[in-house]
Amino acid sequence: MDPLEYFFGVGDGELSVWHSPADLDLDGDGIPDAVALDFDGDGLIDDAMWDSDGDGVADRVLLDVAADGTAAAVFADSGLGLWDQPIVRLPVDVDGDGRPDHFLEDTDGDGIADRVVDGPG
């Protein structure tokens, strides 16, 4: 994958845009689709910026990423670089191996799944 674009802001409309090579595979297809972030410099992944739709721009931030790629919380951006829209994710284990194969996402908070996302992200 080419470098992944992601951005941060403080809510005033000015964004800091970053480009980094993808180094995590969060959808499980063998191709890196996310950038691992180590904010505290301890060499461990803290968060990840994920391009879940494959367009080259991060559309999800995963917080407190575990070694298996799962996250404590997932957010989308409201357009200001704040990553302030919580994404409710329900795991779906299709093959019965105890690991999620897909996630149903409620992106607008209405209690109804709006999208299906592959992989452990």
Buried (B, 14 or more C-beta within 10 A) or exposed (E): BEEBBBBBBEEEEEBEEBEBEBBBBBBBEEEBBBBBBEEEEEEEBBBBBBBBEEEBEBBBBBBEBEEEBBBEEBBBBEEBBBBEBEBBBEEBEEEEEEEBBBBBBBBEEEEEBEEEBBBBB
